[in-house]
Amino acid sequence: MKKLLLPLLLLLIIKASAQTPQEIHQRAILVDTHNDVISDQLITKVDLAKRQGTGNFDLVRAKDGGLDVQVFSIWCGENYGTGTAFNFANREIDSLYALIKRNPGKIVLVRNAAELEKAVVKKQFAAMIGVEGGHMVEDRMDYIDALTKRGMRYLTLTWNNSTSWATSARDETHHRDSLKHLGLTDFGKQIVHHLNDLGVMVDVSHVGEQTFYDVIATSTKPVIASHSCAYTLNPNQRNMKDAQLKALAKNGGVVFVNFYSGFVDSTYGEKVSYFYRQHRAELDSLIKIYHDNDLAKIRLNVIYKSESDQVRPPLSLLIKHIDYIAKLIGVDHVGIGSDFDGA
């Protein structure tokens, strides 16, 4: 009888402890460190409190998906500069503040770890702020202070465009010979130290490889890559090489994996270029409307969704990036930075 009871007891224990993926997902605290919906919303004027038929994000779908914490990206393109970039950043923050004010029961602004913990305990959807692109601080420390007071929890040192004090991945890769400097300047290092002192995370997504290693050597605090993938799986300038991933982990930082097809799939570029060539005239018209190539392409993808979906990589490739990084540097150093509504 004992021989029969033992397997039965083990089966009951296994069944009691087994959980479905959905149960694990709902129990976990799900954080997404990069979402561009606020800059997109300034143009579309949609109400993000209501379920939308287009785009990646709204508060309804965030709740349905089990998302607990969203870092909203404050971003503008390189066409903004001195006298315009900082003001545009504040317009976006104003828009996020307005969304929160209109929906006090659905979303709350989080400025520090204590407020984040409180929101999670109360099961409130937590909104945080990340500023994407050092050009938005216009080379001014007081602008960094001002954005921090408004809730900035990380600063992405560059977008695709370099600043006067840090070089981007795009420029280090494609315009290296024309750069006045490579990596961080002395002023750039001062900015990193100032962010450390303020408790604002330094974000190395988008920065060039030299800038990355200068940051690792300069920062006294863990740094993050808020939305990047693995270079070994797709040798894109925006993805991180194994040595960089290991250096980030040694620093105590985290890389948050980007969902953008071009960073996930090495064959995507050729396929999507063909798609854009097929709709060149309409894309040109959208660029005139939005005054931004990336936003125009996003809208074109919405217009021709079924066609656009055909060039998207399978979900398994995204999971492969997460798995690869976790196995290389450990699960404590990998997270999710979707780049929703920006990719």
TAJORA-V287317 format. One record per backbone hydrogen bond with DSSP energy under -1.0 kcal/mol. CO is the residue of the C=O (numbers start at 1). NH is the residue of the N-H. If there is no record, write none. Layout:
co-><CO/CO>
nh-><NH/NH>
This chain:
co-><1/2/4/5/6/7/8/9/10/11/12/13/14/20/21/22/23/24/30/30/32/34/35/36/37/38/40/40/41/47/48/58/59/60/61/62/63/68/69/70/72/74/77/81/81/84/85/86/87/88/89/90/91/92/93/94/95/96/97/98/103/103/108/112/113/114/115/116/117/118/119/125/126/127/128/129/130/131/133/134/137/140/141/142/143/144/145/146/147/148/153/154/155/156/165/166/167/168/169/170/171/175/176/185/186/187/188/189/190/191/192/193/194/195/195/201/202/203/204/206/208/209/210/211/212/213/214/215/224/225/229/230/234/236/240/241/242/243/244/245/246/247/248/249/254/255/256/257/260/260/261/265/267/268/269/270/271/272/273/274/277/279/280/281/282/283/284/285/286/287/292/293/294/295/296/297/298/299/300/302/304/305/308/314/315/316/317/318/319/320/321/322/323/324/325/326/330/331/333/335/336/338/339/340>
nh-><5/6/8/9/10/11/12/13/14/15/16/17/18/24/25/26/27/28/68/69/71/339/73/40/41/42/43/44/45/50/59/62/63/64/65/67/66/126/32/128/130/132/80/84/85/88/89/90/91/92/93/94/95/96/97/98/99/100/101/102/106/107/127/116/117/118/119/120/121/122/124/108/70/110/72/153/74/156/136/137/140/144/145/146/147/148/149/150/152/151/201/131/203/133/185/163/208/172/173/174/175/178/179/189/190/191/192/193/194/195/196/197/198/199/200/155/224/157/207/169/212/213/214/215/216/217/218/219/204/256/240/234/236/239/231/245/246/247/248/249/250/251/253/252/225/335/228/337/263/264/265/268/271/272/273/274/275/276/277/278/280/283/284/285/286/287/288/289/290/291/296/297/298/299/300/301/302/303/304/305/308/309/311/317/319/320/321/322/323/324/325/326/327/328/329/330/333/334/255/257/33/259/342/36>
